[in-house]
Amino acid sequence: MNDDLATLTARIDRTNELLQRMLAEVAKTPSTHAIFVDAGYLYAAAGRLVAGTEDRRAFDLDAEGLIEALIDKARTIFADSRLLRVYWYDGARRRIHTAEQQSIAELPDVKVRLGNLNANNQQKGVDSLIRSDLESLARHRAISDVALLGGDEDLVSAVEAAQGYGARVHLWGIEAPEGRNQADPLLWEVDSQRTFDLDFCKPYVSRRTAQGYEATGAARPAREDVRFVGAQIAAKWLAARGRESLVDLLPGHPYLPGSVDQDLLVEAEGLLQYSLRGQADLRRALRDGFWEHLRAQY
């Protein structure tokens, strides 16, 4: 009898030890978040708010700059969490990337997922892609939180699927000039809501007009020239702010805080006398030059 009791006690002790090890591993595992962007909603809502139109042909969206701003915002909100990646959902004819979608797909930590476009330029299959990815990531415990930028009621099932596996879903939206641009059932279902206003969106949306630097007829600068300007601005930035600011900035590489990125853009356009809005490759060269100089000084 005593032997049986001793054996049972030993088994309980081993079980408790295994549980303690497992709990310790769970405690060491960092929280992870992802950002899901319904590009159709983003273009329509941001275009209407800033440019007064939902027609993509009437304005340029600096997707790279906006993605960096969203990542920066998520880093602030989910302070003790690491970013898995940004998922960018859009439509394309026969699911073939456009030049703009290809440039977005080349960004670090960004995954472009394409649905179809029908004859009326309406997205098809995007909502099902969002649900599939959300459910899969939540089921495999790859994410603890997700920021979902969208507004379609069809996304409710995606939210419910992710929540069913323990993930928290935070709905992000773009301010509507009038009324709402997100479905009420979606607003009711999520764990939290956040709306980005005109001041947040304005730096990343510009109407396509003949005004601005391009009206002067200046030739498009070479990537190396833009990279050099980025390095020049970095040297000026470092001299004005000191190495302490650099230490705070470096952990965010390759992303720049939204305010720093916009100051960089404005100053570069002034030096180049050329608009970099909608010029994803030149914007990337500008940031590369900025970062290369700063990292060389550290």
C-alpha positions in Angstrom: 0.0 0.0 0.0 2.8 2.4 0.9 4.6 1.5 -2.3 1.5 2.3 -4.4 1.1 5.6 -2.6 4.8 6.4 -3.2 4.4 5.6 -6.9 1.3 7.8 -7.2 3.1 10.7 -5.4 6.1 10.4 -7.7 3.8 10.5 -10.8 2.0 13.6 -9.5 5.4 15.3 -8.8 6.5 14.5 -12.4 3.3 15.8 -13.8 3.6 19.0 -11.8 7.2 19.4 -12.9 6.1 19.1 -16.6 3.3 21.6 -16.1 5.7 24.1 -14.5 8.1 23.7 -17.4 5.3 24.2 -19.9 4.1 27.3 -18.1 7.6 28.7 -17.9 8.0 28.3 -21.7 4.6 29.9 -22.3 5.6 32.9 -20.1 8.8 33.3 -22.1 7.0 33.3 -25.5 6.5 36.9 -26.6 3.1 38.0 -27.8 2.7 38.4 -31.5 0.5 40.7 -33.5 -0.3 41.1 -37.2 -1.9 43.8 -39.3 -4.5 42.9 -41.9 -5.3 45.6 -44.5 -8.3 45.4 -46.8 -6.8 47.6 -49.5 -10.1 48.1 -51.3 -11.5 49.7 -48.1 -8.3 51.6 -47.5 -8.2 53.2 -50.9 -11.9 54.0 -51.0 -12.0 55.5 -47.4 -8.7 57.4 -47.5 -9.4 58.7 -51.1 -12.8 60.0 -50.1 -11.5 61.6 -46.9 -8.4 63.3 -48.3 -9.0 63.6 -52.1 -12.8 63.7 -52.2 -13.1 60.6 -54.4 -13.0 56.8 -54.2 -11.6 56.5 -57.8 -8.1 55.2 -57.5 -7.2 56.8 -60.8 -7.7 60.2 -59.4 -5.1 60.1 -56.6 -1.9 58.5 -55.4 -1.5 56.5 -52.2 1.9 56.3 -50.7 1.3 52.7 -49.6 4.8 52.2 -48.3 4.7 55.3 -46.1 1.2 54.4 -44.8 2.3 50.8 -44.0 5.2 52.1 -42.0 2.8 54.5 -40.1 0.5 51.6 -39.3 3.4 49.4 -38.1 4.6 52.3 -35.9 1.1 52.7 -34.5 0.8 49.0 -33.8 4.2 49.1 -32.1 2.8 51.8 -29.7 -0.5 50.0 -29.0 1.0 46.5 -28.7 4.1 47.6 -26.7 5.0 44.2 -25.4 4.4 42.3 -28.7 6.4 41.6 -31.8 5.1 42.1 -35.4 4.5 38.9 -37.4 3.9 40.7 -40.6 1.5 43.0 -42.5 -1.1 41.2 -44.7 -2.2 43.4 -47.7 -5.4 42.2 -49.4 -6.2 43.6 -52.8 -7.8 42.6 -56.1 -6.2 42.2 -59.5 -7.1 40.9 -62.9 -6.5 37.1 -63.0 -4.6 37.6 -59.7 -1.6 39.1 -61.5 0.2 41.8 -59.5 0.1 45.3 -60.8 3.4 47.3 -60.7 2.1 49.0 -57.5 1.2 45.7 -55.8 4.5 44.2 -56.8 6.4 47.1 -55.1 4.3 46.6 -52.0 5.0 42.9 -52.0 8.7 43.7 -52.0 8.5 45.6 -48.7 9.9 43.9 -45.6 7.4 42.2 -43.4 4.6 42.6 -45.9 2.6 39.8 -47.6 0.4 40.7 -50.5 -2.6 38.4 -51.0 -4.7 38.9 -54.2 -8.3 38.2 -54.9 -9.9 38.7 -58.3 -11.3 41.8 -59.9 -14.6 41.4 -61.9 -15.7 43.4 -64.9 -16.9 46.2 -62.7 -13.6 46.4 -60.8 -15.1 44.9 -57.7 -13.0 42.7 -55.5 -13.9 39.0 -55.3 -12.5 36.5 -52.9 -10.7 39.0 -50.6 -12.9 38.4 -47.6 -12.5 34.6 -47.8 -8.7 35.1 -47.9 -8.8 37.3 -44.8 -10.9 34.7 -43.0 -8.7 31.8 -44.0 -5.5 33.6 -42.9 -7.0 34.9 -39.7 -8.4 31.6 -38.7 -5.2 29.7 -39.5 -2.9 32.1 -37.6 -5.2 32.1 -34.6 -5.6 28.3 -34.6 -1.8 27.8 -34.7 -1.3 30.4 -31.9 0.9 32.4 -34.3 -0.8 35.7 -33.2 -2.4 36.9 -30.0 -3.7 40.2 -31.5 -4.6 41.4 -34.9 -5.3 44.9 -36.2 -7.9 44.6 -39.0 -8.2 47.6 -41.3 -11.5 47.1 -43.1 -15.2 47.7 -42.9 -17.1 45.0 -44.8 -19.8 43.1 -42.9 -18.6 39.9 -44.5 -15.5 40.2 -42.3 -17.6 39.3 -39.2 -17.1 35.6 -39.8 -13.4 36.1 -40.0 -13.4 38.0 -36.6 -15.5 35.2 -35.0 -13.2 32.5 -36.3 -10.1 34.2 -34.9 -11.7 35.0 -31.6 -12.8 31.4 -31.3 -9.2 30.4 -31.0 -8.4 33.0 -28.4 -7.0 35.9 -30.6 -8.1 39.4 -30.0 -9.3 41.4 -33.0 -8.9 45.2 -33.1 -10.8 47.0 -35.8 -9.1 50.0 -37.4 -10.9 52.4 -39.7 -10.6 55.6 -41.7 -12.6 58.6 -40.6 -15.7 59.0 -42.8 -16.6 62.6 -44.0 -20.3 61.7 -43.3 -21.9 58.8 -41.4 -19.9 55.5 -41.2 -17.9 53.5 -43.6 -17.8 50.3 -41.5 -20.7 47.9 -40.9 -22.4 48.0 -37.5 -22.2 44.2 -37.1 -18.5 44.3 -37.6 -18.1 47.1 -35.0 -20.2 45.1 -32.5 -18.1 42.0 -32.9 -14.5 43.2 -32.5 -12.6 43.6 -29.2 -11.7 47.3 -29.7 -12.0 50.1 -32.3 -9.7 52.8 -33.6 -10.3 55.4 -36.3 -7.6 57.3 -38.2 -8.4 60.9 -38.9 -7.6 63.3 -41.7 -4.3 64.5 -40.2 -3.1 60.9 -40.0 -4.1 60.0 -43.6 -3.3 63.3 -45.4 0.5 62.8 -45.8 -0.1 59.6 -47.7 -2.8 60.6 -50.2 -2.4 63.2 -53.0 -4.6 64.1 -55.9 -3.1 63.6 -59.4 -2.8 67.1 -60.8 -0.2 69.0 -62.8 0.6 71.2 -59.8 3.6 70.8 -57.5 7.2 70.2 -58.3 6.5 68.1 -61.4 4.9 71.2 -63.0 8.3 72.7 -63.3 9.3 70.0 -65.8 12.2 68.8 -63.7 13.6 65.4 -64.8 13.0 62.4 -62.7 16.1 62.0 -60.4 18.2 58.8 -60.4 17.9 56.5 -57.4 21.5 57.2 -56.4 20.9 60.9 -56.3 17.8 60.4 -54.1 19.8 58.0 -51.9 22.5 60.7 -51.5 19.9 63.3 -50.5 18.6 60.9 -47.9 22.1 60.6 -46.4 22.4 64.4 -46.5 19.2 64.8 -44.5 20.3 62.1 -42.1 23.5 64.0 -41.3 21.5 67.2 -40.7 19.0 65.3 -38.6 21.7 63.7 -36.5 23.5 67.0 -35.9 20.3 68.6 -34.7 19.1 65.9 -32.4 22.2 64.1 -31.2 23.2 60.5 -30.7 20.5 60.0 -28.0 17.8 60.3 -30.6 19.6 57.9 -32.8 19.6 55.2 -30.1 15.8 55.6 -29.8 15.4 55.4 -33.6 17.6 52.4 -34.5 15.4 49.6 -32.9 12.7 50.4 -35.4 14.9 49.8 -38.5 13.9 49.5 -41.4 10.9 51.6 -40.4 10.8 55.2 -39.6 8.2 56.8 -37.3 5.5 58.6 -39.3 6.6 62.1 -38.2 10.2 61.5 -39.1 9.3 59.9 -42.4 7.1 62.8 -43.5 9.8 65.4 -42.5 12.2 63.4 -44.6 9.9 63.4 -47.6 9.1 67.1 -47.5 12.7 68.1 -47.1 13.9 65.7 -49.9 11.3 67.1 -52.3 12.5 70.6 -51.5 16.1 69.7 -52.3 15.3 67.7 -55.4 12.5 70.1 -56.6 10.7 66.9 -57.6 7.6 65.2 -56.1 8.2 61.8 -54.6 4.5 61.1 -54.0 3.6 57.8 -55.6 7.2 57.0 -56.4 7.7 53.9 -54.3 11.2 53.1 -55.6 12.5 56.6 -55.0 10.9 56.8 -51.6 12.7 53.5 -50.8 16.0 54.9 -52.0 15.5 58.0 -49.9 14.9 55.9 -46.8 17.8 53.6 -47.6 20.2 56.6 -47.8 18.8 58.0 -44.6 19.3 54.7 -42.7 22.7 54.0 -44.2 24.2 57.2 -42.9 22.7 56.8 -39.4 23.8 53.2 -39.1 27.3 54.1 -40.2 27.5 56.7 -37.4 26.4 54.3 -34.6 
